[in-house]
Amino acid sequence: MAMTSQLSEAKKRERAFMNRGRRNQLRSMGEAKNLLQFFNICSIQSQMLGALFDINLFFSLLSED
């Protein structure tokens, strides 16, 4: 019984691994476009956040004088 249980667990892990690999592939141009838009939005937000910290640093340096 223990051996069949180990075999079924190994099969489950293999299926999970194979499914994970399939999910990492883009299935259409629409998915590719959505992914690019997502990365573009993340990049813009990162730039805005960096600028916000620069402004806060600027004002904190002004207030030290």
Secondary structure in CASP SS format (residue, H / E / C, confidence):
PFRMAT SS
TARGET T0000
AUTHOR 0000-0000-0000
METHOD secondary structure of the structure
MODEL  1
M C 1.00
A H 1.00
M H 1.00
T H 1.00
S H 1.00
Q H 1.00
L H 1.00
S H 1.00
E H 1.00
A H 1.00
K H 1.00
K H 1.00
R H 1.00
E H 1.00
R H 1.00
A H 1.00
F H 1.00
M H 1.00
N H 1.00
R H 1.00
G H 1.00
R H 1.00
R H 1.00
N C 1.00
Q C 1.00
L C 1.00
R C 1.00
S C 1.00
M H 1.00
G H 1.00
E H 1.00
A H 1.00
K H 1.00
N H 1.00
L H 1.00
L H 1.00
Q H 1.00
F H 1.00
F H 1.00
N H 1.00
I H 1.00
C H 1.00
S H 1.00
I H 1.00
Q H 1.00
S H 1.00
Q H 1.00
M H 1.00
L H 1.00
G H 1.00
A H 1.00
L H 1.00
F H 1.00
D H 1.00
I H 1.00
N H 1.00
L H 1.00
F H 1.00
F H 1.00
S H 1.00
L H 1.00
L H 1.00
S H 1.00
E H 1.00
D C 1.00
END
